[in-house]
Amino acid sequence: MAIEIKAPTFPESVADGTVATWHKKPGDAVKRDELIVDIETDKVVMEVLAEADGVLAEIVKNEGDTVLSGELLGKLGDAGAAVVAPAAAPAAAPAAAAAPAAAADDDAILSPAARKIAEEGGIDPNSITGTGKGGRVTKEDAVAAVAAKKSAPAAAAKPAAPAAEAPVFSAGDRVEKRVPMTRLRAKVAERLVEAQSTMAMLTTFNEVDMHEVMALRSKYKDLFEKTHNGVRLGFMSFFVKAAVEALKRFPAVNASIDGNDIVYHGYQDIGVAVSSDRGLVVPVLRNAELMSLAEVENGIATFGKKARDGKLSIEEMTGGTFTITNGGTFGSMMSTPIVNPPQAAILGMHNIIQRPVAINGQVVIRPMMYLALSYDHRLIDGKEAVSFLVTIKNLLEDPARLLLDI
């Protein structure tokens, strides 16, 4: 009896998805809970697992097709069941059907990121030894395999991928490569244009002397890591806690506009921008006002790992009352971040630079960082925005205030 393979149930905020990758071909053996297909939405990649052992009998939705919540993707049949090839690739069925089903049992289990790296590097996924759970090939395994191939003698290397898929540009070439936008990139573009078009967006700047925070971190980082079971003390937790305190003092910065109403939030859900292979994602620290520095650092580290592995859930990236983004990790000295609607403001951190500054009439060298606060002027007045940013500056330059609540 055939088992229907259906798209996951999408949240209300997600209208549809796109079939990103089929990890099995018609005729391939499938084990229960094995990854069959990835569905890409404008927020996350959702994995569809097999409900039972069997054989992939039919693919209804091909890679690149748009699917709705709960829509039929394909069918899973018993071993020996008739195999139906995907409509867009009729030639694939005979080859798949001719292969012994038992051989498919040896197919490597890859994460989407690992499969992409292996394919672009011309590596057979089955040749990679997986170090993940259950022998799963991780992104790091694929990167190591590609690096090993590049360092091997040219005669032993496998044929490179076709030039049309991965063109190699040399001096004088005028080659172009056209690829479709990912749903995430398209959605980000849509929201940024929307924000620019619908908000009265302004940016105010200030600078913060990071000397005290850096000294505190240097003094206690080893003890902090030992006390909190390996959680490392970074800078982001100080910024999150400073932002939480500033948001309490200036509730309009933590508010949002809903039609003709202003919604004031009695909690601080802080979105922290994280870079991933698919682009920038913003998971949310819920009730950050209740979190300790260690809990903030642990939450951010967990989000970072999930983002790299493509494991962030839609729930983890939904909502948020305020966002912090750190362009300094990439060397940015100054920028004007764009507010993420319906939020009213976003804080931009930047690179820490040793610069001469005047303190008590003396010129000294201090680790300085520029801060940027972009805000919706429809909701936040300039005085509030500037005062909010000055509050963050004061809290960071005297971090004892965070502990004393002053």
C-alpha positions in Angstrom: 0.0 0.0 0.0 1.4 3.4 -1.0 2.1 6.0 1.6 1.7 9.6 0.6 4.7 11.9 1.1 3.2 15.3 1.9 4.7 18.8 2.5 4.9 19.9 6.1 2.1 22.0 7.6 3.3 25.6 7.2 2.6 28.3 9.8 0.2 31.1 8.9 3.1 33.4 8.1 4.3 31.1 5.4 2.1 30.9 2.3 4.0 28.2 0.3 7.4 26.6 -0.2 9.7 25.3 -3.0 11.0 21.7 -3.4 14.7 22.3 -2.9 16.3 18.8 -3.1 15.1 15.3 -3.5 17.6 13.1 -1.7 16.2 9.9 -3.2 15.3 8.8 -6.8 12.4 6.7 -7.8 13.3 3.1 -7.0 15.6 4.0 -4.2 15.2 2.2 -0.9 14.1 4.4 2.0 14.3 3.7 5.7 12.0 5.0 8.3 12.9 8.5 9.5 15.4 8.9 6.6 15.5 12.3 4.9 13.7 12.2 1.6 13.2 15.8 0.4 13.9 19.4 1.6 11.3 22.1 1.3 12.6 25.6 1.2 10.4 28.4 2.5 11.2 32.1 2.8 12.4 31.5 6.4 13.8 28.0 6.8 14.5 24.7 5.0 12.1 22.1 6.3 13.1 18.4 6.1 10.5 15.7 5.1 11.3 12.3 6.6 10.0 8.9 5.6 7.2 7.6 7.7 8.1 3.9 7.1 10.6 1.6 5.3 9.9 1.2 1.6 10.8 2.3 -1.9 10.3 5.8 -3.4 7.6 4.9 -5.9 6.7 8.3 -7.4 7.8 11.9 -7.4 4.8 14.2 -7.9 6.5 17.6 -7.2 9.9 18.1 -8.8 12.8 20.2 -7.6 11.9 23.9 -8.1 8.1 23.3 -8.0 6.0 25.4 -5.6 4.1 23.5 -3.0 1.4 24.4 -0.5 1.0 23.3 3.1 0.2 19.6 3.2 0.4 19.1 -0.6 1.3 15.8 -2.1 5.0 15.5 -2.9 5.4 11.9 -3.9 4.5 8.3 -2.9 6.4 5.7 -0.9 5.6 2.1 -1.8 6.6 -1.4 -0.6 9.8 -3.0 -1.9 9.1 -4.2 -5.5 6.3 -1.7 -6.1 6.0 -0.1 -9.5 8.1 3.0 -9.9 6.9 6.2 -11.5 9.5 8.7 -12.8 9.0 12.4 -12.2 7.3 14.1 -15.1 10.1 16.5 -15.9 12.7 13.7 -16.1 11.3 10.6 -17.7 14.8 9.2 -18.6 15.7 9.0 -14.9 13.3 6.2 -14.1 14.8 3.3 -16.1 18.2 4.0 -14.6 16.9 4.2 -11.1 14.7 1.1 -11.6 17.6 -0.9 -13.0 19.8 -0.3 -10.0 19.5 -2.9 -7.3 17.4 -1.6 -4.4 19.9 -3.0 -1.9 22.6 -0.7 -3.3 20.6 2.3 -2.2 20.9 1.2 1.4 24.5 2.3 1.1 23.7 5.8 0.0 25.2 8.4 2.2 22.9 10.5 4.5 23.8 14.1 3.9 22.7 17.5 5.2 21.5 19.8 2.5 24.6 22.0 2.9 26.9 19.0 2.8 25.3 17.7 -0.4 25.7 21.1 -2.1 29.4 21.3 -1.2 30.0 17.7 -2.4 28.3 18.3 -5.7 30.1 21.6 -6.4 33.4 20.0 -5.5 32.8 17.0 -7.8 32.8 14.5 -4.8 30.8 11.3 -4.7 28.7 11.7 -1.5 29.1 7.9 -0.9 32.8 8.3 -0.7 32.6 10.7 2.2 32.9 9.2 5.7 30.2 10.8 7.9 31.0 11.9 11.5 27.5 13.0 12.4 24.8 11.2 14.2 24.0 7.8 12.6 26.8 8.3 10.1 25.3 11.4 8.7 27.7 13.4 6.5 28.0 16.9 7.9 29.0 20.1 6.2 32.4 19.9 7.8 32.9 16.4 6.4 32.1 17.6 2.9 34.4 20.6 3.2 37.3 18.3 4.4 36.6 15.8 1.5 36.7 18.6 -1.1 39.9 20.0 0.4 41.5 16.5 0.3 40.6 16.2 -3.3 42.2 19.5 -4.2 45.4 18.5 -2.5 45.6 15.1 -4.2 47.6 14.6 -7.4 45.8 15.8 -10.5 45.9 12.3 -12.1 43.9 10.9 -9.2 41.4 13.7 -9.1 37.8 13.0 -10.3 36.5 14.9 -13.4 35.4 18.4 -12.5 31.8 19.5 -12.6 30.5 20.7 -15.9 31.5 24.3 -16.7 27.9 25.3 -17.1 27.2 24.4 -13.5 30.4 25.8 -11.9 32.2 28.1 -14.4 35.9 28.8 -13.7 36.6 32.4 -14.6 40.1 33.3 -15.9 41.6 36.6 -17.1 39.8 37.9 -20.1 36.7 35.7 -19.7 33.3 37.4 -20.0 31.3 34.5 -18.7 28.0 35.0 -17.0 26.1 32.6 -14.7 22.4 33.0 -14.1 20.9 31.3 -11.0 17.5 31.9 -9.5 17.2 33.7 -6.1 16.6 31.5 -3.2 13.3 32.0 -1.5 15.1 33.4 1.6 17.0 35.9 -0.6 13.8 36.9 -2.5 11.9 37.4 0.8 14.7 39.5 2.3 14.7 41.7 -0.7 11.0 42.1 -0.6 10.9 43.0 3.1 13.8 45.5 2.8 12.2 47.3 -0.1 8.9 47.3 1.8 10.6 48.8 4.9 12.2 51.5 2.8 8.9 52.3 1.1 6.6 52.3 4.1 8.7 53.7 7.0 10.0 57.1 7.8 13.4 55.6 8.5 16.2 57.5 10.1 19.6 56.5 11.6 21.4 58.1 14.5 25.0 57.3 15.4 27.2 57.3 18.4 30.4 55.6 19.6 31.2 53.5 22.6 34.5 52.9 24.4 34.7 49.1 24.8 37.6 49.3 27.3 35.6 48.4 30.4 33.7 45.6 28.8 36.9 44.1 27.3 38.7 44.3 30.6 35.8 42.6 32.4 35.6 39.9 29.7 39.4 39.4 29.8 39.4 39.1 33.6 36.5 36.6 34.0 36.2 34.8 30.7 38.0 31.6 31.9 36.1 31.5 35.2 32.8 32.2 33.3 33.4 29.4 30.9 34.3 27.0 33.7 31.3 28.0 35.8 28.7 27.8 33.0 29.7 24.5 31.5 31.7 25.7 28.5 29.6 28.7 27.6 32.0 31.4 26.4 31.6 35.0 27.4 31.4 37.2 24.3 30.4 40.8 23.6 26.9 40.2 22.3 25.5 39.3 25.7 26.5 42.7 27.0 24.8 44.4 24.1 21.6 42.4 24.5 21.4 43.2 28.3 22.1 46.8 27.6 19.5 46.9 24.9 17.0 45.3 27.2 17.5 47.9 29.9 17.3 50.7 27.4 14.1 49.3 25.9 12.6 49.3 29.4 13.4 53.0 29.7 12.2 53.9 26.2 9.2 51.6 25.5 8.4 53.3 22.1 11.6 51.7 20.7 10.2 48.3 21.7 6.8 49.0 20.2 5.3 48.4 16.8 2.6 49.9 14.6 -0.5 47.9 13.7 -2.8 49.9 11.4 -3.6 53.0 13.3 -2.6 51.5 16.7 0.7 51.5 18.5 1.4 48.2 20.3 3.6 48.5 23.3 5.2 45.2 24.3 5.7 44.4 28.0 8.5 42.0 27.2 11.8 42.2 25.2 12.2 39.6 22.5 15.5 40.4 20.9 16.3 39.2 17.4 20.0 38.5 16.8 21.2 38.5 13.2 23.1 35.3 12.3 25.0 34.6 9.1 24.3 31.3 7.4 25.0 29.6 4.0 21.5 30.7 2.9 21.9 34.3 3.9 21.2 36.4 7.0 18.6 34.9 9.4 17.3 36.5 12.6 16.4 34.0 15.4 14.8 35.5 18.5 15.8 35.4 22.2 12.4 35.2 23.9 12.0 37.2 27.1 15.6 38.4 27.0 14.8 40.5 30.1 14.7 37.3 32.1 18.0 35.8 30.8 21.4 36.0 32.4 24.6 36.7 30.4 25.3 33.0 30.3 21.8 32.2 29.0 22.1 34.9 26.3 25.5 33.6 25.2 24.3 30.0 25.2 21.2 30.9 23.2 23.2 32.8 20.6 25.7 29.9 20.2 22.9 27.5 19.8 21.2 29.6 17.1 24.6 30.0 15.3 25.1 26.2 15.1 21.5 25.6 14.0 21.8 28.3 11.3 25.0 26.7 9.9 23.3 23.2 9.9 20.0 24.6 8.5 18.1 23.5 11.6 16.5 26.7 12.7 12.7 26.4 13.0 10.2 28.9 11.8 9.1 29.5 15.4 12.6 30.5 16.4 12.7 33.2 13.7 9.2 34.5 14.1 8.4 37.7 16.1 10.9 39.8 17.9 10.4 43.3 19.3 13.9 44.6 18.6 16.9 43.5 16.5 20.7 43.6 17.0 23.0 43.0 14.0 26.8 42.9 14.2 28.5 43.9 11.0 31.8 44.2 12.9 32.4 40.4 12.6 33.0 41.0 8.9 35.0 44.2 9.4 32.3 46.8 8.9 33.3 50.1 10.5 29.9 51.9 10.0 26.6 51.1 8.4 22.9 52.1 8.4 20.9 48.9 9.2 17.4 48.6 7.9 14.5 48.1 10.3 12.7 44.7 10.1 9.0 45.4 10.1 6.8 45.5 12.2 9.6 46.3 14.6 10.4 50.0 15.1 14.2 50.0 15.5 17.4 48.0 14.9 20.8 48.4 16.6 23.9 48.0 14.4 27.3 47.0 16.0 30.5 47.5 14.2 34.2 46.8 14.2 36.3 47.6 17.3 39.1 49.9 16.3 42.0 51.1 18.5 41.7 54.9 18.1 43.1 58.0 19.9 40.4 59.7 22.0 40.4 62.5 24.5 39.7 61.4 28.1 39.9 64.0 30.9 41.9 66.3 28.7 44.4 63.6 27.8 44.7 61.8 24.4 44.7 58.0 25.0 44.3 54.9 22.7 41.0 53.1 23.3 39.1 50.3 21.6 36.2 52.2 20.0 33.1 51.0 18.3 30.6 52.9 16.2 26.9 52.2 17.0 24.0 52.9 14.7 20.3 52.9 15.6 17.9 52.9 12.6 14.3 53.7 13.7 10.9 54.4 12.4 10.3 58.2 12.8 6.5 57.7 12.7 6.7 56.1 16.1 10.0 57.2 17.6 11.0 60.9 18.0 14.6 61.9 17.5 15.1 62.7 21.1 14.0 59.2 22.2 16.2 57.6 19.6 19.3 59.6 20.6 18.6 59.1 24.3 18.1 55.3 23.8 21.5 55.0 22.0 23.2 57.2 24.7 21.8 54.9 27.4 23.3 51.8 25.7 26.6 53.7 25.4 26.6 54.6 29.1 25.7 51.1 30.2 28.5 49.5 28.1 31.1 52.0 29.2 30.2 51.3 32.8 28.9 47.7 32.8 28.5 47.8 36.6 25.3 49.7 35.9 23.8 46.6 34.3 24.3 44.7 37.6 23.2 47.6 39.8 20.2 48.6 37.6 21.2 52.3 37.5 
